[in-house]
Amino acid sequence: MLRINWDNLRKSHETPWLILDLVMLGLLLVNLAWLLFDALYGTAVIHQQLENLLPGFTGTYDPIHKNFILVDLVFIAIFFVEFCFRWVVSVVRKEHLRWYFFPFLHWYDIVGLIPLGATRIFRFLRIFSILHRLHKFDIIDLNRTAIFRFFRFYYDVFVEELSDRIVVKVLSDAQKDISAGSPLVDDITRQVLAPRRPVLTEWVAGVLNHFGQSISDGHYGEAIREHVRRSVGKAVKSNEQVSTLHYIPVVGKTIESTLESAVTDIVTASIINLLSDIDARKIDHFVEAGLHDYTPVTDDLDKEVLGVINECLELVKAHVAQQRWKTELAEKNRPVPDAGIENQTKGPLE
C-alpha cells in the first residue's frame, strides 16, 4: 500500500510542491476523464443511449461537445502556466546545468499541451513524473506497491533479454571475424604495443635498476647472493682444473675457498652493475638488434592466441546468456518452510 512519509515530507520542504502536485493531479484526472467521456459521447451508440436515458443532458452537452476544444484550452492554459512556474523555479534553484535543459527533460509535458488526440495521451506521463518526484524525496516508497514491483520485474526482464542478445550477437560477430583470419595479433602488436614501446622499455629498465639496487643492499640482496654463492660453488667444485687445487698440501683448500669466494663476489658485482647500468635506450637497442633475425613459427603462436581469445569470448557469452531473471523468479516462488513443521520433524536428541 502506498503511504506518505510525513517525516521525510517535512524534512524535504516539499509540502507546497506536494499540494501543487495533488491539485494538478486532480485537474489532470478530471481533464483525462472528460476527454474520454467526450470521445465516447461522439460515438453514435453512446449518444443514442444518453438521448434515451437523459434527453435533457444531451441537449445541454451538445454545444460543449461541438466546442470542446475551448474547454480543453482552459486546462491547457492552466497546465502551461504551471509548467512555466516550475521552469522558473528550476532556474532559480539551479537544478540543471543550463536554464534551457528543463523543457528538454520534461518534453512530455510540452507534447501533452498540444490539443490533438494523439498527443493528449502524453498527459498520462505527468502522473508518473509526480510519483517519481515523490519517490525521489522518499516521501512515498513505490517499492512497496505490488503494481510497481510487477512492472519493474518485467521491465528488468525485457532489458536483460534485449541486452543479452545484443551482447551475444556482437561477440559472435567478433568470433567470426577472428575465425576468418582477422590479423588481430598483428594489429595488437602494431597499433597497441608499438606506440607504447618507449613507456614499456622505460618501465623494464626501472624494474631492472630496482633489482640491481635490491641485490646490492645488504638485507634484501642476501637471497640472491646466497643463490649465486651456491651456483658458483657447485660450478667450482665440478670444474676439473679447480678441483685439483685441494691436492696441494696445506693451502689447497684455502686457495679453493678463496677462489670460490672471489668468483662469487665478481659474479654478484657483475649482475649488480649490469642491472644498475641498463637503461631504456639499451633495452630498445636490444629489441631492435637482438631480435632482428629471430623468426619463430608465428602461425602456431597466432593460433594459440586466437584460440585463447575465442575461448574467453565463449565464456563471456555463456555468462551473459544466463537468464538471471528466471533464478530470481524461482527464488520468489520458493515456498518458505514452516518453523513449527521443522521442529516437529526433528528428533528429541537433535
Steps between C-alpha positions, in 0.01 A plus 500: 500500500623847409560712810633851545804541722410819681840529672688498169241739360572754774878455465494543124293821518294365210159552663402793272609298199304198623188715528564638152556150364178375654305794357653449155445126529132560575466738204685253281268214596196721439637605163582145392165368620321781317701429184402133518135582558490751216660249265240239596223759475593554138418138415151423374436221751580702812324808367184300428503336842538838674214644294279216612604514867572872548343700217551829682870432554575448131330826410717682757827324416477519119633861486786403733584198285506707182732755664692264728830633367429821694447302821823313442681829440406610852675192644792553263539859619510386864753227422713745299508758781596230751774375261647849464488548877697178555746606232567830675543324836745251350707787357501678838601180680757419230376144476655457154826606340323724247177691534360352179547139611167495684267485194717231339486285812123554532419468131194286571332796675550717193375231261199439724402867467435457127118467462506196274367154566835328452694741723252516787607150602830649621313669782494160667877527541446796731357257755818290490722809525318610817536152653867489402570838662331392823688171494830682447452698822396182689160651565342186356655159443394349170693182576229401745229504236419178318433684172844663502675171583305327223596751230854535638558124480380466140686815401821343634415178312454693176822698542700191597373290209557782251849591628607134525408431139678812380819412691493137382448618141795740523727234650392244237584745221840559661562125511411471131747774412772328703427160343508653153864595551476843650858625561421572861843414641678715241262787565559476876876500449499784249222726633506428874847389606718689249381852598558413866847354443689793658285477812544122519878517458523775762297287739715189438816706555362636826414151621848367415668797671290439809607134498864608480459734797320228697783251438763752611308560821636293784161382627280458192778363274607220732275246330646580155857493629439168674363355178801629302735362768347154473502505122862615486598246763339222302668619180840530671481154650391344171790666311785253449781759510376667816424170673870409481588790732396314811783251436751775576624437852398740778373790282296308241162527670570862596575592139187321381282678759657837421448446127137403557440810710673726249302361207177540699577866568598561137180338365281684750669832422462435127127433540457816710692712249306349209162569656595844634654630176228384263260766369211532261727579203698178547184293532358659187826431316491140620145456373595639157838329458468188713159395365557619145583157359268305729232328289281271711213292367248781523208300362488271802526796737223685318276194517558463872434868570184502287391175665536659843302804387227279351469292817481816711222633278312170533518525877377859488211399271404213730501734799302771321243253364402388850142604568542635850138613514390135502715436806352803676147389409567147629634640828193720542264208434689259726278411799632603840515198737291524813713519813247296698507216249880496503504476880252211491712301255808526717576222745527547877879493487535752218 
